């Protein structure tokens, strides 16, 4: 187990960050598609949940690019 006082490791290489952000973008598109299909199909709860998942995935992808 790591000690919380340990300094963080070196930042990820840019190619790894771009790759992880691309994976997050693909997953966000899938979540967005589920949200749209659910909304059109009359399932507002599922649509909202998928929309939240889409937004969270986009947020994490952006943070991966920014913070490293």
Order of alpha helices (4+ residues) and beta strands (2+ residues): alpha-alpha
